[in-house]
Structures are given as structure tokens and as C-alpha cells.
């Protein structure tokens, strides 16, 4: 198998991907703790403001060398909305449900991306893949419906159900971002071509660095959360009080989750094939469960454990028997 020239030790790329999984796996419990002290959109506003300040020098440097063409701005804004503004869904979910629910339900995300790719690009799918994805879906559904199935947890059933629904919505938004991104950079889908034509959306006129697109998307998120936080402040009469938990959460999400995790993940992808990194998408659970216990005191219920096992079996089957 041909690879790009590897670092001196082949373990470094795997370590980079593992580090990103660790950072993202712990992010849920840290964020949920912070949201006890600060509203969702205010939290997101200051997170993206801090990220924006950190990436601004890099972005300014890159844009002086390779400016964004005017006709590409709508497409980049769409990517920013799908990739960054949609994050609000998962933060709203954390306000209502447990960090464990968010992580367990979120494990179906890579399968949804895979399924969307199969649909829009008409790639072959095997019966075993369908079986594995069906198992994962049933396990997810069992966890989502836990509140109305009488499963007791520290969070009340009604709030937990609302939160679980928002987790599902977020995991549906991520495939939109992935497929939209592929289409904008030139990978044709008959279905998407007709949608793009109907709404007057044009593909990007040239290739941009992934890091540049990511940095620009942070500013799209910032532009979205400025009015959202303003509305939140006027309707709730809330004035930010930056407790220790709130500051830790904002700093963690801005510095580690947004910049460090994305950075080391992109670096690792330079030396590893996509399928080699797939398993790391699910390792976040291994970090999330102890973090949720240590930070929030959350203990998995029997229902969560059963659902997690069913999801894990389904994911293994779907990943192992990809066509």
C-alpha cells in the first residue's frame, strides 16, 4: 500500500487521531457542567469569539495569498452553517439530557454519514451493512426512547426526551455538512445537482485549503451566534457571570476541541487512510463514560448499557463488511 512519507515513528499519526478522540470524548461532560452556569448561545458566542481571535492571524495571512472569490462566499457560508451553526443543536441537547446519552446516540453519526454517501453517490451497499446499520439504529432508538420506557435516571423523563431528540437532529445535520462539502468541491451527485440548480447554489470555483475553509466556518458560526446570544439575553434577562466552570468550558471548547483537536486530526489524516481512522470515531465513548462519571456523577443505566452493546455490534458489522 502506497503511503505518504511517514514521520520517524508510525505511531505518531495514530497518536494524533487518538488525541482528538480523547479531546472530543471529554468535551460533552465539560460542556454540560459549564452550561449549568451559562446559557447555551452565550456560551457558544464566547467560544467562537475566542476561536476567531486565535485563528484570525492565520486566516488573514492565508487570505492575502489566496483570497476568496465573491461567487464562492454563499457556498462557504452554507458550509459554515451546516458545520458550525448546527453545533447549537448538540449544546441544547446537553442542556436537557445526559452527556452519556449524547455520546451513545452520537455513535450512530458515522453510519449516517456513510448511508448518506451511499444514497447520493449510488455506491453499492451489502446486506450485512444494512443489517449492521439497522442494529445500530435500533440500539439508538432504545436509548432515545428510554424516558418513555420507564428507565429511571437522574434527569427527568420529559427533559431527557427533548435532549435526545436534539441529539438525533444534530447527527442528521452532520451528514448534510459532509455531503454538501463534497458537492461544493466538485463531486457530482445527480440529486444534489438538481437541488443546487433549483436554489441557485454554485460549486466552489477553485480549491481552497481545508484549514482555510474550517477557519472561515468559525466566523460564520460567530456571525450566527451574535444575534442568537442577543435574543437569549433579552428574553431571559441574563447577564453573563463567568464562573470557573463556564470559563473552563469555553476555553476547553475553543482551544482544545476546536483548534487542537481539529489540527492534530487533520495532521494524522495526512499519513493514514480514511478507513484506518474510522475506529477512532467510536473511541470517544471510552473516554466519555469515565469523564461523565468523574465530572458529572453520571452512571450508565441498564438500558444505556443494552443500547450501547446493540449499537456497538451494529457498528462493527457495518464497518467490517463495507463493500
Beta strands, then each sheet from edge to edge (+ up, - down):
end
